[in-house]
Amino acid sequence: MGIHQVAEWIPGLPEELGLECLTRLPYSAHPVASRVCRPWRSLLESKEFYHHRKQSGYTRKVACLVQAGVESKLKSSSPSYGIAVFDPMSGSWERLDPIPKYPNGLPMFCQVGSCRGKLVVMGGWDPATYQPVTDVSVYDFTTCRWRKGKAMPSKRSFFAIGSRGSRVYIAGGHDESKNALKSAWVYDLRRDEWAELAGMERERDECQGVVVGDEFWVVSGYGTASQGAFEGGAEVLDLGSGRWRRVEGAWEEGQCPRACGGGVGRDGRLVSWAELGAAVRVGTRGVDLGSRILVMGSEYDGANQGIYMKEGQNGKLESVTAPEEFSGFVQSGCCVEI
């Protein structure tokens, strides 16, 4: 189904030229443009227009980071987290409005993914009660608004997450009784529905999710009886067939998988962002932005977390300057192609 045709997208211009002008609008102008008239709003919010912009090369990949507010550095209490957005093309930073249900900060340890230009926030702990929640919140960059998605089927914490197309995949983590899980689910953003997937072979708490091609990798983790003993294997879901397979030796045994960068190295192991340089070898986090990678980490335990960019496969880490209000600790993040 293609883009709905109108006589004139812009008065005085042929339909094709008017559409081309709207296609070239930067995503930052979409919230204002969507208020010009109903046809423009319907166009800008449609999935057909998103695919048209993507095929035409006018979408932009930004990093959406779960970042602590700078005020947390001055307090002894638990930090308050929000969503910071970094655009590597312009070098600009901005912070999204809070989720209406959580005006004082995101659920702690929530997970983030992206679907067709939208940001999806799932799970975590209520920042006031520290109880796990099943909330799903979706942010639309065209309207600059959050909407409520269908809640997760059950409460789980520290699970793996990955997204492809209009779907978000989750697996592993632990339940309210701290029992490690091997179950997996998929959330369809377009239909706002959850569906259960085949379970993994092993329980995997604190695992990491990575989508590589047509596969969802659930990396490392540990079982209920082996708290904190990260294993070196992974389980891989074929997104076409829905079947799992095990991959032994995909990760360094005993190493937290948060630094897993996706992609397989020459030794058959998944790439670790912690190996990109001494400046990010501790507490490493990363966001793959296509031709570049945004990496956060420290040189040693207790050091301030730095933010770096690596251009291309053979590029070196270059420090990224962030305004003071965006210097808080980054817990996790994802790429959103807007």
SVG drawing of the C-alpha trace seen along z (x, -y; Angstrom):
<svg xmlns="http://www.w3.org/2000/svg" viewBox="-7 -28 51 55">
<polyline fill="none" stroke="black" stroke-width="0.4" points="0.0,0.0 1.6,-3.3 1.4,-6.9 -2.1,-8.4 -2.3,-10.8 -3.5,-14.3 -3.9,-17.1 -1.3,-19.3 0.9,-18.6 2.2,-22.2 0.0,-24.8 1.3,-25.7 3.7,-22.7 3.0,-19.4 2.2,-16.5 5.6,-14.8 7.6,-17.9 5.6,-18.7 6.1,-15.2 9.8,-15.5 10.0,-18.7 8.2,-17.0 10.5,-14.0 13.5,-16.2 12.3,-17.8 14.6,-17.0 12.9,-14.9 13.3,-17.8 10.8,-19.7 8.2,-17.0 6.4,-18.0 5.7,-21.5 5.0,-20.4 2.4,-17.8 0.4,-20.7 0.1,-22.6 -2.8,-20.6 -4.5,-17.2 -3.1,-15.8 0.5,-16.6 -0.1,-15.1 -1.6,-11.9 1.4,-11.7 4.1,-12.3 2.7,-9.8 2.1,-7.0 4.4,-4.0 4.3,-4.3 6.0,-7.8 8.6,-6.4 9.5,-3.7 9.6,-6.2 12.0,-8.5 14.1,-5.5 14.4,-4.3 15.2,-7.8 18.0,-8.1 16.5,-10.9 16.1,-9.1 18.7,-9.7 20.1,-7.3 20.2,-8.8 21.2,-7.3 18.6,-7.1 20.3,-6.7 18.9,-5.8 20.9,-8.4 21.0,-9.6 20.2,-13.2 23.2,-15.3 21.5,-16.2 22.0,-12.5 25.8,-13.3 25.0,-15.6 22.7,-13.2 23.2,-10.0 19.8,-8.6 19.1,-6.6 19.5,-8.5 16.6,-9.6 16.9,-8.5 15.5,-10.0 16.0,-9.5 18.8,-11.6 18.9,-11.7 22.2,-12.3 22.3,-13.1 25.8,-12.2 25.2,-14.1 24.6,-17.5 26.3,-16.7 23.1,-17.9 21.7,-16.6 18.1,-16.8 16.1,-15.2 12.7,-13.7 9.7,-14.6 9.1,-12.2 6.7,-9.3 3.4,-10.6 3.1,-7.7 6.7,-8.4 7.1,-12.2 10.1,-11.9 12.1,-9.4 12.1,-6.2 11.5,-2.8 14.9,-1.7 16.7,0.8 14.1,0.5 15.0,1.8 14.8,-0.1 14.3,0.9 13.2,-0.8 10.6,0.0 10.2,-1.9 11.3,-5.3 9.7,-4.9 11.3,-4.3 9.9,-1.5 10.6,-1.4 9.8,1.8 9.7,3.1 12.1,2.0 11.4,1.2 9.0,-1.5 11.4,-4.3 9.2,-4.9 8.5,-1.3 11.4,0.6 8.8,3.2 9.0,4.6 6.5,3.3 5.1,4.5 4.6,1.1 5.3,0.6 5.7,-3.0 6.1,-4.1 7.6,-7.5 6.7,-9.0 9.2,-11.5 6.7,-13.0 4.2,-14.0 6.7,-14.2 4.3,-12.2 4.4,-9.0 1.6,-6.5 0.8,-3.4 1.5,0.0 0.1,3.3 1.7,4.4 4.3,7.2 2.7,10.6 4.5,11.0 7.0,9.2 10.6,9.9 13.9,8.0 17.3,7.8 16.1,9.5 17.5,9.5 15.9,7.2 16.2,6.8 14.1,5.4 13.7,5.8 11.0,4.2 7.9,3.6 8.7,6.2 10.5,6.3 11.9,9.5 12.6,10.3 14.0,13.4 15.4,14.5 15.9,12.3 14.3,13.3 10.9,13.2 9.7,11.6 11.1,14.5 14.6,14.1 14.2,17.3 16.1,17.1 13.9,17.5 14.2,19.2 10.9,18.0 10.7,15.6 8.1,13.3 7.6,10.9 5.8,7.6 4.2,6.4 4.2,2.6 1.8,2.3 -0.8,4.6 0.0,3.8 0.0,7.5 2.3,10.0 2.9,13.6 4.8,16.3 7.8,17.8 9.5,21.2 11.6,21.2 15.4,21.3 17.2,24.4 18.7,22.7 17.8,20.1 19.5,16.8 19.4,14.0 21.2,10.7 21.7,11.8 22.2,9.4 20.1,9.2 21.6,8.5 20.0,8.7 22.4,9.9 20.8,10.1 17.7,12.3 18.7,13.7 18.1,12.6 21.1,13.5 20.6,13.9 24.1,13.7 25.6,15.2 23.6,14.9 23.4,17.4 20.9,19.8 19.1,19.6 21.6,21.9 24.7,20.1 24.1,16.4 26.5,14.1 28.5,16.9 28.2,15.6 28.5,18.4 30.3,18.2 27.5,19.4 24.5,17.9 21.2,19.0 20.1,17.7 16.5,17.4 16.0,17.6 13.4,14.9 12.0,16.7 11.6,20.2 11.2,19.3 13.7,22.0 16.6,21.7 20.1,23.0 23.0,22.9 26.4,21.4 29.2,22.4 32.1,20.0 30.3,17.0 31.3,14.9 34.0,14.7 33.1,16.9 32.7,14.9 32.4,11.5 29.2,9.4 27.6,9.3 26.6,5.7 29.6,4.8 28.4,7.2 28.4,5.2 26.8,7.5 28.6,8.9 30.9,11.9 34.7,11.5 37.2,13.6 37.6,15.9 33.8,16.8 33.1,14.8 30.7,11.8 32.5,8.4 33.0,6.7 33.0,2.9 35.2,3.1 38.1,4.1 37.8,0.9 40.2,-1.0 41.6,-1.3 39.3,-4.4 36.1,-2.2 37.2,1.1 35.2,0.8 31.4,0.6 31.1,0.5 27.9,-0.4 27.5,-1.0 25.0,-1.9 25.5,-0.8 24.6,-3.7 25.5,-2.0 28.7,-3.5 29.7,-4.6 29.4,-3.4 28.7,-5.5 30.6,-3.9 30.4,-4.8 32.8,-3.5 35.6,-4.1 39.3,-3.4 39.1,-1.9 36.6,-1.2 35.5,-4.5 36.5,-6.7 34.0,-9.0 32.2,-7.5 33.3,-8.9 31.5,-9.1 33.3,-8.3 32.6,-7.8 34.2,-5.3 33.9,-5.9 34.1,-2.9 35.6,0.4 39.2,-0.9 38.5,-4.2 39.8,-5.2 37.8,-6.3 37.2,-10.0 35.9,-11.8 32.4,-13.2 31.8,-16.5 28.4,-16.5 26.9,-19.5 27.0,-19.3 23.3,-18.4 24.1,-15.3 27.1,-14.1 25.2,-11.6 25.8,-7.9 24.4,-6.0 22.8,-2.7 21.8,-1.5 20.7,-2.7 19.6,-1.8 19.6,-3.2 16.4,-4.8 16.3,-5.5 14.0,-8.5"/>
</svg>
